[in-house]
């Protein structure tokens, strides 16, 4: 019998429009996992952020976080696979951003712990909400510019003016994996700069191999899910998805607010 990996994006897909996991979706997926379904998620979130929201899921396989940078054990947060920016590249990116008056957050592993570093003197109207929303997050780390690339840096997050970020996107997109988008909750423009060729899709193929699966069925809603759809045997867009996703999907299912992923899987396994 062929083994299928079912994998979903979180925000806008498996989570509802408030960024919450419904009781129906959690209980339905847990029942299916108990019956033998291989289920995981691939998200732009960190393991810390995602873990808090899907804490009611009884996951028994690794998950994909930070848009494909890490494959991690959801129970222990151990990194199964990880990708990092070369230190010289990280410093070069930071220098270019600062010279263009774009002040990022650097995400890194320092002494075995994930940290989000920033220079408090450069917090602006675009980034202060990010810090305020995470004021109790132990990952937040105030530092000087000289210490922004401490540890193993794996990506930069920029929240700023659309014109400035688009210019940075065009500048970096050929040398690094860049994700430029409007955040679905804050409606602010974000630019994320990752190691070259790191995507959710690439990590799904690694996870597929790790779990010895034959097929992949995925679910998504946004442009950063396109590469997931491209490597999957079947792909389904929720009703609220971007048109770019719907146009390449195997099919369109109910929206995130109608528990589309859980209802679809429940029907398949009936």
Backbone as CSV, one residue per row, in Angstrom:
resi,resn,N_x,N_y,N_z,CA_x,CA_y,CA_z,C_x,C_y,C_z
1,UNK,0.844,-1.206,0.000,0.000,0.000,0.000,0.873,1.247,0.000
2,UNK,0.536,2.215,-0.848,1.301,3.447,-0.921,1.038,4.317,0.307
3,UNK,2.114,4.933,0.797,2.001,5.825,1.949,1.921,7.268,1.461
4,UNK,0.940,8.001,1.983,0.740,9.393,1.574,1.002,10.338,2.741
5,UNK,1.785,11.367,2.457,2.006,12.441,3.425,1.009,13.555,3.136
6,UNK,0.178,13.880,4.111,-0.761,14.996,4.001,-0.160,16.164,4.770
7,UNK,0.032,17.269,4.090,0.716,18.395,4.721,0.020,19.712,4.386
8,UNK,-0.161,20.545,5.389,-0.921,21.779,5.211,-0.157,23.014,5.672
9,UNK,-0.400,24.103,4.978,-0.005,25.418,5.474,-0.874,25.695,6.712
10,UNK,-0.464,26.622,7.550,-1.264,26.957,8.735,-2.133,28.198,8.514
11,UNK,-1.523,29.390,8.538,-2.295,30.637,8.470,-3.045,30.771,7.152
12,UNK,-4.354,30.990,7.268,-5.184,31.162,6.078,-5.603,29.857,5.440
13,UNK,-5.104,28.744,5.968,-5.428,27.431,5.396,-6.013,26.499,6.451
14,UNK,-5.172,26.054,7.371,-5.633,25.151,8.425,-6.179,25.929,9.620
15,UNK,-5.576,27.098,9.886,-6.093,27.986,10.936,-7.173,28.878,10.344
16,UNK,-8.084,29.345,11.177,-9.124,30.234,10.665,-8.587,31.650,10.473
17,UNK,-9.433,32.557,10.035,-8.982,33.917,9.705,-8.539,34.707,10.927
18,UNK,-8.810,34.192,12.131,-8.330,34.819,13.362,-7.002,34.215,13.809
19,UNK,-6.477,33.289,13.019,-5.228,32.641,13.379,-5.387,31.608,14.462
20,UNK,-6.566,30.980,14.517,-6.857,30.000,15.564,-7.149,28.633,14.960
21,UNK,-6.878,27.586,15.724,-7.216,26.226,15.322,-8.544,25.850,15.972
22,UNK,-9.523,25.529,15.154,-10.851,25.213,15.692,-10.834,23.850,16.384
23,UNK,-11.775,23.666,17.307,-11.908,22.383,17.997,-12.241,21.280,16.995
24,UNK,-13.078,21.601,16.006,-13.465,20.594,15.006,-12.237,20.109,14.232
25,UNK,-11.414,21.050,13.771,-10.238,20.656,12.989,-9.270,19.834,13.831
26,UNK,-9.024,20.274,15.066,-8.086,19.548,15.934,-8.578,18.139,16.224
27,UNK,-9.833,18.002,16.617,-10.360,16.679,16.978,-10.463,15.764,15.759
28,UNK,-10.812,16.336,14.612,-10.923,15.532,13.394,-9.562,14.997,12.962
29,UNK,-8.571,15.870,12.931,-7.228,15.443,12.516,-6.646,14.446,13.516
30,UNK,-6.855,14.666,14.799,-6.337,13.724,15.803,-6.939,12.336,15.616
31,UNK,-8.228,12.293,15.301,-8.891,11.000,15.068,-8.309,10.312,13.843
32,UNK,-8.000,11.086,12.815,-7.445,10.521,11.588,-6.002,10.060,11.788
33,UNK,-5.224,10.827,12.567,-3.855,10.417,12.882,-3.880,9.091,13.645
34,UNK,-4.839,8.963,14.546,-4.974,7.732,15.327,-5.284,6.543,14.424
35,UNK,-5.958,6.818,13.311,-6.287,5.754,12.354,-5.131,5.453,11.409
36,UNK,-4.066,6.270,11.484,-2.895,5.985,10.666,-2.541,7.030,9.629
37,UNK,-3.294,8.132,9.547,-2.962,9.167,8.583,-1.639,9.837,8.956
38,UNK,-0.801,10.069,7.946,0.476,10.771,8.155,0.223,12.244,7.859
39,UNK,0.232,13.062,8.907,-0.184,14.462,8.796,0.866,15.382,9.406
40,UNK,1.158,16.466,8.695,2.108,17.450,9.204,1.731,18.830,8.677
41,UNK,2.543,19.828,9.030,2.303,21.172,8.509,3.601,21.809,8.039
42,UNK,3.464,22.787,7.144,4.594,23.576,6.638,4.185,25.038,6.744
43,UNK,4.913,25.797,7.540,4.490,27.149,7.861,5.649,28.145,7.835
44,UNK,5.292,29.406,7.706,6.291,30.474,7.841,6.595,30.733,9.311
45,UNK,5.748,30.252,10.192,5.920,30.465,11.622,7.124,29.693,12.163
46,UNK,7.549,30.077,13.342,8.579,29.332,14.059,7.925,28.155,14.778
47,UNK,8.723,27.243,15.289,8.189,26.118,16.055,7.531,26.615,17.345
48,UNK,8.028,27.730,17.881,7.457,28.305,19.106,6.064,28.860,18.827
49,UNK,5.962,29.690,17.794,4.686,30.313,17.446,3.660,29.283,17.001
50,UNK,4.072,28.375,16.125,3.146,27.362,15.623,2.723,26.413,16.744
51,UNK,3.688,26.027,17.566,3.401,25.066,18.616,2.330,25.528,19.589
52,UNK,2.318,26.824,19.900,1.311,27.361,20.813,-0.087,27.242,20.215
53,UNK,-0.193,27.465,18.921,-1.503,27.488,18.277,-2.049,26.086,18.015
54,UNK,-1.166,25.144,17.669,-1.632,23.784,17.348,-1.319,22.803,18.474
55,UNK,-1.258,23.318,19.681,-0.887,22.487,20.836,-1.851,21.323,21.062
56,UNK,-3.080,21.436,20.551,-4.059,20.372,20.748,-3.924,19.244,19.734
57,UNK,-3.042,19.413,18.740,-2.819,18.353,17.755,-1.879,17.295,18.315
58,UNK,-2.188,16.051,18.053,-1.337,14.944,18.496,-0.422,14.524,17.340
59,UNK,0.496,15.413,16.986,1.384,15.157,15.851,2.438,14.119,16.212
60,UNK,2.714,13.224,15.266,3.705,12.172,15.522,4.785,12.094,14.451
61,UNK,4.866,13.125,13.591,5.928,13.205,12.583,6.498,14.624,12.601
62,UNK,7.686,14.832,12.038,8.285,16.174,12.034,7.437,17.190,11.264
63,UNK,7.690,18.465,11.559,6.974,19.572,10.913,7.986,20.498,10.244
64,UNK,7.488,21.325,9.322,8.338,22.253,8.574,8.013,23.675,9.019
65,UNK,9.028,24.416,9.422,8.816,25.782,9.921,9.746,26.770,9.211
66,UNK,9.496,28.048,9.437,10.290,29.120,8.836,10.383,28.975,7.316
67,UNK,9.228,28.672,6.697,9.159,28.570,5.226,10.121,27.540,4.644
68,UNK,10.414,26.505,5.402,11.247,25.431,4.883,12.657,25.402,5.409
69,UNK,13.053,26.375,6.215,14.423,26.410,6.726,14.707,25.223,7.647
70,UNK,13.725,24.873,8.491,13.926,23.773,9.430,12.835,22.713,9.306
71,UNK,13.252,21.456,9.446,12.341,20.341,9.715,12.598,19.962,11.163
72,UNK,11.549,20.023,12.000,11.752,19.881,13.433,10.786,18.882,14.067
73,UNK,11.214,18.309,15.155,10.362,17.428,15.944,9.403,18.316,16.745
74,UNK,8.085,18.178,16.564,7.149,19.072,17.246,7.077,18.859,18.753
75,UNK,7.556,17.727,19.233,7.505,17.439,20.666,8.740,17.953,21.398
76,UNK,9.904,17.793,20.778,11.154,18.160,21.443,11.769,19.447,20.904
77,UNK,11.280,19.902,19.741,11.829,21.066,19.015,13.249,20.821,18.508
78,UNK,13.673,19.561,18.472,14.969,19.239,17.898,14.945,19.466,16.391
79,UNK,16.050,19.960,15.852,16.152,20.210,14.414,16.592,18.934,13.709
80,UNK,15.741,18.433,12.814,16.072,17.247,12.027,16.932,17.646,10.824
81,UNK,16.551,18.728,10.172,17.298,19.298,9.055,17.233,20.813,9.184
82,UNK,18.324,21.491,8.812,18.327,22.947,8.901,19.247,23.572,7.871
83,UNK,18.941,24.806,7.492,19.763,25.556,6.541,20.064,26.928,7.126
84,UNK,21.271,27.426,6.869,21.687,28.692,7.440,22.346,29.561,6.373
85,UNK,22.341,30.855,6.615,23.054,31.783,5.753,24.546,31.737,6.080
86,UNK,25.367,31.751,5.061,26.798,31.917,5.264,27.030,33.215,6.027
87,UNK,27.953,33.210,6.993,28.156,34.389,7.849,28.508,35.632,7.044
88,UNK,29.340,35.469,6.023,29.696,36.620,5.182,28.478,37.142,4.437
89,UNK,27.631,36.214,3.961,26.402,36.626,3.278,25.465,37.362,4.219
90,UNK,25.349,36.856,5.444,24.481,37.498,6.426,24.930,38.927,6.698
91,UNK,26.233,39.106,6.875,26.766,40.442,7.133,26.580,41.363,5.931
92,UNK,26.716,40.806,4.735,26.532,41.600,3.518,25.080,42.039,3.364
93,UNK,24.145,41.117,3.644,22.716,41.451,3.579,22.397,42.564,4.564
94,UNK,22.885,42.408,5.795,22.616,43.397,6.837,23.159,44.768,6.451
95,UNK,24.364,44.794,5.919,24.981,46.055,5.518,24.168,46.740,4.429
96,UNK,23.699,45.960,3.456,22.908,46.527,2.360,21.570,47.054,2.863
97,UNK,20.929,46.312,3.738,19.644,46.753,4.291,19.803,48.061,5.056
98,UNK,20.793,48.123,5.927,20.995,49.329,6.725,21.368,50.531,5.861
99,UNK,22.151,50.301,4.818,22.531,51.409,3.941,21.338,51.952,3.168
100,UNK,20.278,51.121,3.056,19.044,51.561,2.406,17.956,51.913,3.420
101,UNK,18.354,52.063,4.674,17.466,52.456,5.759,16.304,51.485,5.967
102,UNK,16.621,50.210,5.782,15.683,49.132,6.107,16.294,48.381,7.284
103,UNK,15.553,48.321,8.401,16.113,47.800,9.646,15.429,46.475,10.006
104,UNK,16.124,45.375,9.777,15.502,44.051,9.906,15.586,43.448,11.301
105,UNK,14.913,42.320,11.444,15.115,41.411,12.560,15.957,40.267,12.010
106,UNK,16.991,39.865,12.724,17.775,38.705,12.293,17.375,37.504,13.156
107,UNK,17.148,36.391,12.496,16.751,35.159,13.175,17.956,34.224,13.177
108,UNK,18.341,33.745,14.342,19.550,32.933,14.436,19.448,31.926,15.565
109,UNK,20.358,30.967,15.512,20.525,30.025,16.612,21.798,30.429,17.356
110,UNK,21.647,30.819,18.618,22.784,31.245,19.442,22.849,30.342,20.673
111,UNK,23.954,29.634,20.817,24.120,28.691,21.941,22.949,27.725,22.045
112,UNK,22.507,27.246,20.887,21.451,26.237,20.858,20.040,26.771,20.992
113,UNK,19.874,28.087,21.100,18.544,28.666,21.264,18.218,29.616,20.113
114,UNK,16.958,29.607,19.697,16.532,30.515,18.632,16.379,31.926,19.187
115,UNK,16.923,32.905,18.477,16.847,34.295,18.893,16.385,35.178,17.730
116,UNK,15.641,36.225,18.071,15.231,37.246,17.107,15.888,38.546,17.560
117,UNK,16.923,38.954,16.851,17.721,40.108,17.270,17.281,41.381,16.557
118,UNK,17.390,42.497,17.276,17.065,43.794,16.684,17.789,44.892,17.443
119,UNK,17.950,46.019,16.771,18.588,47.187,17.389,17.476,48.151,17.784
120,UNK,17.296,48.356,19.057,16.141,49.108,19.545,16.124,50.551,19.047
121,UNK,17.295,51.107,18.777,17.356,52.491,18.283,16.723,52.635,16.903
122,UNK,16.580,51.506,16.196,16.039,51.565,14.835,14.625,50.990,14.713
123,UNK,13.976,50.771,15.842,12.570,50.342,15.797,11.733,51.501,15.265
124,UNK,10.888,51.222,14.280,10.050,52.272,13.694,8.581,51.881,13.739
125,UNK,7.745,52.673,13.105,6.301,52.434,13.136,5.922,51.102,12.501
126,UNK,6.774,50.603,11.601,6.477,49.340,10.932,6.848,48.126,11.784
127,UNK,7.844,48.294,12.636,8.359,47.146,13.378,7.988,47.130,14.862
128,UNK,7.515,48.255,15.395,7.235,48.292,16.830,6.109,47.338,17.220
129,UNK,5.124,47.141,16.324,4.040,46.213,16.634,4.562,44.782,16.736
130,UNK,5.514,44.433,15.870,6.125,43.103,15.910,6.733,42.845,17.281
131,UNK,7.457,43.834,17.798,8.097,43.699,19.107,7.051,43.674,20.223
132,UNK,6.065,44.556,20.136,5.041,44.647,21.175,4.252,43.346,21.287
133,UNK,3.917,42.748,20.151,3.150,41.500,20.152,3.952,40.342,20.749
134,UNK,5.272,40.480,20.766,6.143,39.409,21.262,6.909,39.838,22.521
135,UNK,6.366,40.796,23.261,7.101,41.367,24.391,7.487,40.338,25.446
136,UNK,6.744,39.230,25.538,7.074,38.187,26.510,7.784,36.999,25.872
137,UNK,8.171,37.165,24.618,8.828,36.093,23.874,10.316,36.055,24.240
138,UNK,10.762,34.940,24.776,12.150,34.803,25.206,13.133,34.841,24.041
139,UNK,12.624,34.717,22.822,13.524,34.751,21.666,13.994,36.165,21.351
140,UNK,13.219,37.185,21.750,13.586,38.566,21.440,14.911,38.930,22.104
141,UNK,15.764,39.581,21.326,17.112,39.911,21.821,17.519,41.300,21.325
142,UNK,17.657,42.236,22.257,18.154,43.567,21.906,19.666,43.493,21.775
143,UNK,20.182,44.143,20.764,21.634,44.102,20.588,22.111,45.318,19.798
144,UNK,23.407,45.405,19.595,23.980,46.453,18.761,24.046,45.958,17.321
145,UNK,24.289,46.856,16.395,24.417,46.468,14.992,25.521,45.426,14.829
146,UNK,26.610,45.581,15.569,27.751,44.679,15.448,27.427,43.248,15.869
147,UNK,26.360,43.069,16.657,26.004,41.732,17.149,24.783,41.133,16.458
148,UNK,24.300,41.788,15.408,23.109,41.290,14.713,23.328,39.959,14.004
149,UNK,24.568,39.627,13.710,24.858,38.373,13.005,25.548,37.350,13.902
150,UNK,25.360,37.481,15.199,25.899,36.490,16.130,25.231,35.134,15.884
151,UNK,25.956,34.063,16.195,25.393,32.729,16.049,25.252,32.327,14.594
152,UNK,24.317,31.406,14.339,24.035,30.938,12.983,22.755,31.609,12.499
153,UNK,22.904,32.598,11.643,21.752,33.338,11.127,21.074,32.520,10.033
154,UNK,19.746,32.389,10.134,19.064,31.623,9.089,18.086,32.442,8.264
155,UNK,17.659,33.605,8.742,16.943,34.511,7.852,16.715,35.876,8.474
156,UNK,16.371,36.831,7.612,16.057,38.197,8.035,14.595,38.485,7.727
157,UNK,13.937,39.205,8.633,12.577,39.679,8.413,12.590,41.198,8.381
158,UNK,12.020,41.775,7.316,11.926,43.230,7.164,10.458,43.625,7.071
159,UNK,10.056,44.603,7.849,8.693,45.138,7.796,8.834,46.636,7.590
160,UNK,8.430,47.110,6.419,8.716,48.503,6.107,7.826,48.988,4.972
161,UNK,8.181,50.149,4.465,7.469,50.765,3.354,7.542,49.877,2.112
162,UNK,6.424,49.784,1.394,6.331,48.905,0.229,7.395,49.215,-0.824
163,UNK,7.618,50.486,-1.101,8.583,50.879,-2.125,9.990,50.435,-1.756
164,UNK,10.373,50.641,-0.488,11.702,50.255,-0.033,11.888,48.736,-0.072
165,UNK,10.867,48.000,0.361,10.991,46.550,0.396,11.023,45.952,-1.004
166,UNK,10.244,46.530,-1.915,10.261,46.019,-3.300,11.656,46.217,-3.908
167,UNK,12.287,47.331,-3.602,13.634,47.577,-4.105,14.618,46.558,-3.534
168,UNK,14.475,46.237,-2.259,15.347,45.244,-1.644,15.077,43.847,-2.209
169,UNK,13.804,43.555,-2.448,13.439,42.267,-3.046,14.120,42.098,-4.401
170,UNK,14.037,43.106,-5.225,14.657,43.050,-6.549,16.172,42.927,-6.448
171,UNK,16.733,43.496,-5.413,18.181,43.473,-5.244,18.680,42.092,-4.805
172,UNK,17.909,41.409,-3.962,18.363,40.147,-3.369,17.818,38.885,-4.029
173,UNK,16.753,38.984,-4.811,16.008,37.801,-5.244,16.811,36.806,-6.069
174,UNK,17.853,37.256,-6.752,18.637,36.331,-7.572,19.671,35.547,-6.784
175,UNK,20.035,36.046,-5.613,21.079,35.408,-4.824,20.563,34.688,-3.590
176,UNK,19.339,35.011,-3.187,18.763,34.394,-1.998,17.294,34.062,-2.254
177,UNK,16.733,33.244,-1.398,15.301,32.979,-1.467,14.583,34.142,-0.775
178,UNK,13.809,34.907,-1.515,13.119,36.072,-0.964,11.614,35.895,-1.060
179,UNK,10.933,36.226,0.016,9.467,36.146,0.055,8.946,37.538,0.395
180,UNK,8.235,38.115,-0.554,7.737,39.487,-0.416,6.217,39.424,-0.455
181,UNK,5.549,39.884,0.611,4.109,39.678,0.696,3.458,40.628,1.708
182,UNK,2.140,40.682,1.655,1.366,41.438,2.637,0.939,40.494,3.751
183,UNK,1.293,40.812,4.971,0.906,39.986,6.109,-0.608,39.985,6.247
184,UNK,-1.196,38.796,6.374,-2.655,38.682,6.343,-3.318,39.269,7.588
185,UNK,-2.569,39.423,8.676,-3.162,39.965,9.894,-2.935,41.467,10.039
186,UNK,-1.689,41.909,9.921,-1.370,43.331,10.107,-1.604,44.165,8.851
187,UNK,-1.645,43.476,7.681,-1.778,44.130,6.367,-0.555,44.976,6.025
188,UNK,0.549,44.755,6.728,1.795,45.448,6.418,2.610,44.592,5.451
189,UNK,3.506,45.257,4.718,4.358,44.546,3.776,5.574,43.957,4.496
190,UNK,5.859,42.709,4.172,6.982,41.992,4.759,7.914,41.512,3.647
191,UNK,9.197,41.471,3.959,10.186,40.843,3.096,11.013,39.902,3.963
192,UNK,11.065,38.650,3.570,11.895,37.680,4.274,13.012,37.223,3.351
193,UNK,14.228,37.190,3.862,15.402,36.810,3.086,15.980,35.537,3.701
194,UNK,15.984,34.461,2.924,16.373,33.133,3.378,17.564,32.626,2.559
195,UNK,18.173,31.517,2.989,19.224,30.909,2.168,18.683,30.527,0.786
196,UNK,19.548,30.519,-0.191,19.183,30.199,-1.563,18.524,28.820,-1.666
197,UNK,17.455,28.754,-2.467,16.756,27.495,-2.787,16.052,26.847,-1.598
198,UNK,15.861,27.592,-0.525,15.116,27.055,0.611,13.641,27.424,0.451
199,UNK,12.792,26.408,0.353,11.351,26.611,0.204,10.607,25.541,0.998
200,UNK,9.329,25.762,1.180,8.498,24.719,1.787,8.536,23.460,0.924
201,UNK,8.468,23.660,-0.392,8.443,22.523,-1.303,9.680,21.650,-1.189
202,UNK,10.857,22.272,-1.140,12.098,21.512,-1.028,12.130,20.708,0.270
203,UNK,11.634,21.296,1.352,11.634,20.593,2.636,10.569,19.500,2.683
204,UNK,9.482,19.688,1.950,8.470,18.628,1.860,9.064,17.381,1.217
205,UNK,9.858,17.575,0.185,10.495,16.424,-0.462,11.447,15.715,0.495
206,UNK,12.151,16.477,1.344,13.035,15.869,2.344,12.214,15.092,3.374
207,UNK,11.096,15.702,3.806,10.250,15.036,4.795,9.619,13.779,4.199
208,UNK,9.213,13.853,2.956,8.658,12.690,2.254,9.658,11.528,2.268
209,UNK,10.923,11.859,2.000,11.969,10.838,2.007,12.210,10.315,3.423
210,UNK,12.236,11.221,4.385,12.468,10.839,5.772,11.408,9.862,6.276
211,UNK,10.160,10.095,5.856,9.039,9.267,6.321,8.765,8.079,5.401
212,UNK,9.577,7.971,4.335,9.434,6.874,3.376,8.024,6.842,2.763
213,UNK,7.534,8.037,2.407,6.214,8.129,1.781,6.337,8.067,0.254
214,UNK,5.260,7.664,-0.384,5.234,7.548,-1.846,4.575,8.754,-2.504
215,UNK,3.658,9.396,-1.796,2.882,10.483,-2.366,2.788,11.639,-1.375
216,UNK,2.494,12.835,-1.916,2.256,14.015,-1.084,0.960,14.681,-1.539
217,UNK,0.114,15.003,-0.578,-1.096,15.800,-0.819,-0.986,17.022,0.084
218,UNK,-1.070,18.218,-0.507,-0.878,19.426,0.301,-2.054,20.386,0.189
219,UNK,-2.072,21.342,1.127,-3.138,22.339,1.208,-2.506,23.711,1.456
220,UNK,-3.021,24.749,0.777,-2.442,26.069,0.961,-3.362,27.189,0.510
221,UNK,-2.851,28.427,0.693,-3.677,29.587,0.330,-2.893,30.749,-0.265
222,UNK,-1.553,30.789,-0.053,-0.790,31.976,-0.446,0.327,31.687,-1.433
223,UNK,0.963,32.763,-1.883,1.998,32.617,-2.905,3.205,31.825,-2.408
224,UNK,3.467,31.842,-1.098,4.591,31.060,-0.592,4.267,29.573,-0.505
225,UNK,3.047,29.201,-0.930,2.662,27.793,-0.994,2.773,27.238,-2.412
226,UNK,3.067,28.086,-3.382,3.138,27.633,-4.771,4.151,26.505,-4.927
227,UNK,5.324,26.665,-4.316,6.337,25.612,-4.459,5.908,24.304,-3.799
228,UNK,5.038,24.352,-2.788,4.475,23.134,-2.206,3.609,22.425,-3.234
229,UNK,2.778,23.212,-3.911,1.875,22.645,-4.908,2.651,22.006,-6.052
230,UNK,3.785,22.603,-6.401,4.572,22.122,-7.534,5.222,20.763,-7.274
231,UNK,5.488,20.430,-6.011,6.152,19.153,-5.714,5.177,18.081,-5.230
232,UNK,3.896,18.425,-5.105,2.915,17.488,-4.567,2.186,16.726,-5.672
233,UNK,1.730,15.533,-5.329,0.959,14.735,-6.285,-0.458,15.279,-6.432
234,UNK,-1.000,15.796,-5.341,-2.293,16.485,-5.366,-2.161,17.723,-4.488
235,UNK,-2.830,18.802,-4.887,-2.769,20.039,-4.103,-4.143,20.692,-4.090
236,UNK,-4.531,21.172,-2.921,-5.868,21.752,-2.768,-5.774,23.145,-2.146
237,UNK,-6.460,24.078,-2.787,-6.517,25.453,-2.301,-7.812,25.645,-1.527
238,UNK,-7.734,26.328,-0.387,-8.960,26.667,0.333,-9.679,27.776,-0.442
239,UNK,-10.976,27.917,-0.202,-11.805,28.856,-0.962,-11.294,30.290,-0.858
240,UNK,-10.694,30.638,0.273,-10.199,32.002,0.492,-8.789,32.223,-0.064
241,UNK,-8.243,31.261,-0.789,-6.868,31.342,-1.299,-6.731,32.385,-2.396
242,UNK,-5.481,32.789,-2.644,-5.165,33.680,-3.743,-5.459,32.973,-5.070
243,UNK,-5.821,33.752,-6.091,-6.130,33.180,-7.396,-4.947,32.412,-7.972
244,UNK,-3.713,32.891,-7.714,-2.530,32.206,-8.230,-2.463,30.759,-7.741
245,UNK,-2.933,30.537,-6.522,-2.937,29.193,-5.939,-4.086,28.368,-6.517
246,UNK,-5.249,28.957,-6.589,-6.402,28.233,-7.125,-6.165,27.768,-8.552
247,UNK,-5.460,28.588,-9.326,-5.248,28.287,-10.741,-4.356,27.076,-10.980
248,UNK,-3.530,26.716,-9.989,-2.634,25.569,-10.182,-3.020,24.383,-9.293
249,UNK,-4.112,24.521,-8.538,-4.521,23.473,-7.603,-5.244,22.327,-8.298
250,UNK,-5.155,21.151,-7.692,-5.942,20.007,-8.149,-7.418,20.299,-7.966
251,UNK,-7.748,21.009,-6.892,-9.126,21.367,-6.613,-9.214,22.448,-5.561
252,UNK,-10.405,23.000,-5.373,-10.657,24.031,-4.362,-11.610,23.455,-3.327
253,UNK,-11.261,23.612,-2.055,-12.074,23.073,-0.966,-12.654,24.227,-0.148
254,UNK,-13.411,23.892,0.891,-14.031,24.915,1.732,-12.973,25.818,2.371
255,UNK,-13.395,26.999,2.801,-12.481,28.008,3.319,-11.882,27.619,4.669
256,UNK,-10.882,28.395,5.083,-10.249,28.149,6.384,-11.236,28.351,7.522
257,UNK,-12.198,29.240,7.353,-13.185,29.478,8.408,-14.262,28.392,8.444
258,UNK,-14.284,27.548,7.422,-15.235,26.423,7.376,-14.524,25.086,7.552
259,UNK,-13.336,25.126,8.140,-12.574,23.902,8.425,-12.343,23.071,7.160
260,UNK,-12.000,23.754,6.064,-11.891,23.087,4.771,-10.958,21.893,4.754
261,UNK,-9.767,22.023,5.339,-8.793,20.935,5.302,-9.303,19.724,6.075
262,UNK,-9.769,19.949,7.284,-10.246,18.843,8.127,-11.455,18.143,7.508
263,UNK,-12.386,18.917,6.969,-13.580,18.325,6.365,-13.224,17.519,5.120
264,UNK,-12.295,18.034,4.345,-11.846,17.307,3.140,-11.208,15.980,3.529
265,UNK,-10.316,15.997,4.513,-9.641,14.773,4.923,-10.592,13.782,5.589
266,UNK,-11.533,14.294,6.332,-12.524,13.427,6.959,-13.325,12.681,5.896
267,UNK,-13.659,13.366,4.817,-14.422,12.758,3.729,-13.583,11.696,3.014
268,UNK,-12.317,12.000,2.788,-11.431,11.036,2.119,-11.304,9.745,2.927
269,UNK,-11.188,9.877,4.247,-10.947,8.709,5.102,-12.238,8.050,5.590
270,UNK,-13.373,8.527,5.109,-14.649,7.945,5.560,-14.745,6.485,5.108
